[in-house]
Amino acid sequence: MLFDELTALATEGGRVVVRAVGTPFWPVTQRRAAKLVGRGDAERVRTELVRLDGTAQALTTSPSGDADAERARQEGLWAGRFEALLDQLEGSERLDAAAELRVILASLTTTVGDTAIDTGDAMAHGGGSAITGIRNASGSRTGPSKAAHTGDAEAAGPGSSAVTGIVYE
């Protein structure tokens, strides 16, 4: 398996795990990711569950106030964990772990909808538009969408519009 393939798989793993936080799929994703990274060792699985709890806590409380930066940080952390796992394994063990990660990704990418959390404030004026949340011009995704703690959206002036939450066009 090519190094670039594994890196891309790990990167997508980090993104999808973070995206699952706060959705109905989080408990299953959390268990699967912990089991994968823990490689069947009960103590390592427990350690990974604690790390995943920390990820969920960091993403839902956003102590720094910069939710985008925290999401990016958490995605990077989990991408690194998955990449380290895939890098340390060889042969069929690596192939099996990559297949397990693909199963996690496949189950989430087809079931988790759009998610916006702690988006901040936006203001539109002079005919512009402002959205604090999600704007999906291609229609809804499969699975439930979530918007939590979206900021204030304010419109001022003729032709301006503002939305906080989710907009499907």
N, C-alpha and C positions, 0 to 999 in steps of 0.2 A: 504494500500500500504506500502510495506516495506521501512524502512529508507534507506537501501542500494540502492534500486531501484531508489528512488528519488535523492539520491546523484549522482548516475551514470547518470541519466537523466540530472541533472543540469550541471554536468561536460561536458557531450557531448554537451549540449546547448552552453556552453561557447566556446568550441572548434569550433563548426560549425559557430557560429555567427562571430567569429574572422576570420575564413576561408573565409567567404563571402565578407569581406572588399575588395574593389577594383575590384570585379567581377560585371558583369551586374545584379546579383541578390541582390546586397547590398541594393538598395533602398527598395525593398520589404521586405527583411529580417529586415532591420532597423525598418520599420513601424510595422511589426508583433511583433518583440521583444519589442518595446516600448509599443505597445498596450497590450501585455501580462503582462509585469511587471507593467504597469500603471493601469491595471485592470479597464479600462473604464473611469477613472477620467481624464478629459482633461488636467488639469494642471500637473498631474503626468506623463501622456503620453508625454507632451512637455519636461518635465525634463529628461525623459529617452531618448528622441530623442537627446537632447543636450549631454547626456552622450555617446550615440552611435556615435555622431559626433566626440567627443573627442577620442573615440577608433579608429575611422578611421584616424583621424589626427595623433595620436600617432603611428599607424602602417605604415603610408605612409611617415612620416617625420623622424622617428627613431632618435630623437635628441641624445640619449645616444650612438648611433652607434652600439648597440647590439640588432639587430632585433629579434633574438631568445628569448632573455630575455624579450623584450617588448611584443612579441606575448604570451609568457607564462604568463606574468603579466596580460595582457588583458583577456586571457582565464580564468584565476583565478578570475578576477573581475566579469566577466559575469556569470561564474559558481556560484559564491557567490550570485549574485543578483537573479539568478533563484532558487537557493537552499533556500534563505531567503523567497522568494515568496511562494514556495511550503510548507515551514515549517510553515508559518503564517496562511495558509488556512486550513480548515478542511472539512471533508466529501466530498460532491459532488463538492464544489468549488475547492478543491484540485485535485480531479479527472479530472474536466474540465480543470484546468490550466495545468495539466500534459498532457492531451490529446492535448491541443493547442501547447504545446512545442514539442510534438512528431510530430505534423503536420509540424511545422517549420523545424524540423530536417529531416523529410522524404523528404520534398521538396528540401532541399539543398543537402542532401547526394546523391540524384539521379541526380542532375543537375550541381553541382559545380565540376569542374575538379581539377587537381593538381595546387597548387599555391606556388610560391617561390618569396620572396621579400627580397631585401637587404641581400643576402646570404654571402657576404664576398669573399675573394680570396682563391684560392687553387693552389697548384703546385704538379705535379707528376714527379717522376724521377725513374730511375732504373726499367723501365717496368711497373710502376704503372699507375693508372688512377686518374684523378681529375675532379670533376663535381661541378660547383657552380650553383645550380639550382635543377632540379628534374631528378632522374633516376628511371624510372618505368619499371621494368623487365617483368611485367605481361601484358603490353599493356596499352593503354590509358583508362582513366576513362570517364564516361559519363560527358558531359558538357565541357565548354571551360576551357582550362588550361591557366595559366598566369605566366609569369616570368618577373619580373621587377627589375631593378637595381641589377641584378646578378653580382657578382664580376668577377675578371679576373681569368681565368683558364689557367695555363701554364704547358706545358709538356716539359721535357728535358731528352734526352737520348733515346736509342733504345727501341722500344716497349711501350713507354709511350704515353698516350693520355689525352687530356684535352677538356672539353666541358663547355661552359657557356650557360645556358638556360634549355631546356627540352630535355631529351633523352627517347624515347620509344623503347624498344628492343623486 
